[in-house]
Amino acid sequence: MRRKAAIVLAIVTALAVSAAAFDPKELPNPLANAKVGDWALYDMSGRFQMRYTVVAVSDASITLKMETYANGESVFSREMEFPLGGDAPPAVPGMKEMPEDPPEPKYSKDKVTIDGKTLDCTLMEVTFDGKTTKTWISGDIPVQGLVKVESEGAPMMTLLDWGRGD
């Protein structure tokens, strides 16, 4: 069940950030102006935290560091390099490509308040394998632009904090 939830999260997240590269009218592309040091920290269903940090930017690629924390200690770290203009980075390691026939997302506008700051978001809803996943995305959030992800109303990923590099 957890594996299936992780796969759904990966698909939804990859759809969200890859759509940003192809349809800027619908979604922001937070990687377009990425700077070294940009970061976002997420709660993953209360079980652990995940931090994405931009560690390198060149004319050709962006490198992200993904760190997983449990009980305040780093338990996993991985750097992933992505070509600019290519596929968007997945949220879950190991996801190499999109499904052959990905579900069609529905878009709307919404606002989400995180740590006292109200963010204008694009809400993307995707039904995959009979379950609906909602993803809130904001151009104000660095790295992947993710604000929160819910599956069938249960939180899977919620933004805790974020910052910009120099």
PLY file of the C-alpha trace (Angstrom):
ply
format ascii 1.0
element vertex 166
property float x
property float y
property float z
element edge 165
property int vertex1
property int vertex2
end_header
0.00 0.00 0.00
2.82 2.45 0.87
4.61 1.53 -2.36
1.47 2.26 -4.36
1.06 5.62 -2.57
4.68 6.50 -3.34
4.15 5.64 -7.01
1.00 7.77 -7.18
2.86 10.64 -5.48
5.73 10.30 -7.95
3.39 10.32 -10.95
1.40 13.30 -9.70
4.52 15.26 -8.79
6.25 14.47 -12.06
3.10 15.47 -13.95
2.97 18.71 -12.00
6.53 19.78 -12.58
6.78 18.44 -16.13
3.56 20.22 -17.06
5.21 23.42 -15.85
7.88 23.03 -18.51
5.34 22.56 -21.32
2.35 24.70 -20.35
3.37 27.86 -18.47
-0.21 29.19 -18.65
-1.41 26.44 -16.31
1.51 25.95 -13.95
4.53 27.93 -12.78
8.00 26.57 -13.51
9.97 27.12 -10.28
13.11 25.56 -11.78
13.24 28.23 -14.50
14.93 30.72 -12.14
16.56 28.25 -9.76
19.59 29.42 -7.81
22.09 27.41 -5.81
20.83 27.27 -2.24
17.09 27.35 -3.06
15.34 24.78 -0.83
11.99 23.44 0.32
11.25 21.24 3.36
8.24 18.90 3.50
6.44 16.76 6.05
5.72 13.33 4.58
2.50 12.17 6.29
4.01 12.74 9.74
6.46 9.84 9.28
9.52 11.75 8.09
10.66 14.99 6.45
12.14 15.54 3.02
14.27 18.50 1.93
15.07 19.40 -1.68
17.97 21.79 -2.27
19.39 23.19 -5.52
23.12 22.40 -5.30
24.27 23.29 -8.84
22.95 25.27 -11.79
24.60 25.50 -15.21
23.46 26.48 -18.68
22.78 22.81 -19.36
21.43 21.33 -16.11
20.19 21.68 -12.53
21.32 19.39 -9.71
19.00 18.77 -6.77
19.92 17.18 -3.46
17.15 15.23 -1.80
17.58 14.53 1.92
15.27 12.44 4.07
15.11 13.02 7.83
13.64 10.83 10.55
13.58 12.06 14.14
15.68 15.07 13.08
18.54 12.98 11.64
19.46 12.53 7.99
18.76 8.93 6.95
19.10 9.25 3.18
20.69 11.70 0.77
20.92 11.66 -3.01
21.89 14.17 -5.71
20.04 14.12 -9.01
21.05 16.05 -12.14
18.46 17.06 -14.73
19.06 18.66 -18.11
17.41 22.04 -18.60
14.59 21.77 -21.09
14.42 18.02 -20.51
12.27 15.93 -18.23
11.31 17.45 -14.89
12.73 15.86 -11.74
10.58 13.24 -10.05
9.82 13.56 -6.34
10.57 9.92 -5.62
13.93 8.34 -6.48
13.76 5.51 -8.96
10.97 6.92 -11.11
12.64 7.11 -14.50
9.77 8.01 -16.80
6.10 8.83 -17.00
3.51 6.10 -17.60
2.74 5.41 -21.25
-0.75 6.90 -20.96
-0.75 9.33 -18.01
-4.08 10.50 -16.58
-5.40 13.90 -17.70
-5.16 16.47 -14.86
-7.86 19.02 -14.01
-6.71 22.51 -13.03
-8.18 25.26 -10.84
-6.93 28.18 -8.72
-6.74 28.00 -4.93
-4.98 29.60 -1.95
-3.07 27.75 0.75
-1.67 29.24 3.96
1.67 27.86 5.18
3.34 29.27 8.28
1.13 32.38 8.18
1.84 33.12 4.49
-0.98 32.79 1.96
0.19 31.35 -1.35
-1.62 31.63 -4.68
-1.65 28.09 -6.03
-2.71 26.06 -9.00
-4.64 23.02 -7.81
-4.15 19.97 -9.99
-6.43 16.97 -9.53
-5.54 13.61 -11.05
-7.50 10.38 -10.81
-5.23 7.36 -11.16
-6.20 3.78 -10.48
-9.58 4.95 -9.10
-8.06 7.32 -6.52
-7.96 11.10 -6.70
-4.81 12.95 -5.80
-4.72 16.73 -5.36
-1.51 18.71 -5.76
-1.14 22.41 -4.94
1.67 24.19 -6.83
2.96 27.74 -6.42
5.56 29.75 -8.31
6.51 31.34 -4.98
7.97 28.05 -3.72
11.48 27.16 -4.88
12.75 23.88 -6.28
9.60 22.03 -7.43
6.91 24.53 -6.45
5.01 21.95 -4.44
2.87 23.22 -1.57
0.97 20.08 -0.63
-0.22 16.74 -1.97
-3.27 14.82 -0.76
-4.55 11.41 -1.83
-8.20 10.65 -1.16
-8.21 13.59 1.31
-5.26 12.29 3.36
-2.11 14.46 3.44
0.91 12.84 1.78
3.28 15.79 1.50
2.97 19.23 3.12
5.33 22.16 2.80
6.84 23.15 6.15
9.33 25.86 5.16
11.34 27.18 2.21
14.09 29.61 1.30
15.98 31.14 -1.59
19.66 30.92 -2.38
21.88 33.96 -2.94
0 1
1 2
2 3
3 4
4 5
5 6
6 7
7 8
8 9
9 10
10 11
11 12
12 13
13 14
14 15
15 16
16 17
17 18
18 19
19 20
20 21
21 22
22 23
23 24
24 25
25 26
26 27
27 28
28 29
29 30
30 31
31 32
32 33
33 34
34 35
35 36
36 37
37 38
38 39
39 40
40 41
41 42
42 43
43 44
44 45
45 46
46 47
47 48
48 49
49 50
50 51
51 52
52 53
53 54
54 55
55 56
56 57
57 58
58 59
59 60
60 61
61 62
62 63
63 64
64 65
65 66
66 67
67 68
68 69
69 70
70 71
71 72
72 73
73 74
74 75
75 76
76 77
77 78
78 79
79 80
80 81
81 82
82 83
83 84
84 85
85 86
86 87
87 88
88 89
89 90
90 91
91 92
92 93
93 94
94 95
95 96
96 97
97 98
98 99
99 100
100 101
101 102
102 103
103 104
104 105
105 106
106 107
107 108
108 109
109 110
110 111
111 112
112 113
113 114
114 115
115 116
116 117
117 118
118 119
119 120
120 121
121 122
122 123
123 124
124 125
125 126
126 127
127 128
128 129
129 130
130 131
131 132
132 133
133 134
134 135
135 136
136 137
137 138
138 139
139 140
140 141
141 142
142 143
143 144
144 145
145 146
146 147
147 148
148 149
149 150
150 151
151 152
152 153
153 154
154 155
155 156
156 157
157 158
158 159
159 160
160 161
161 162
162 163
163 164
164 165
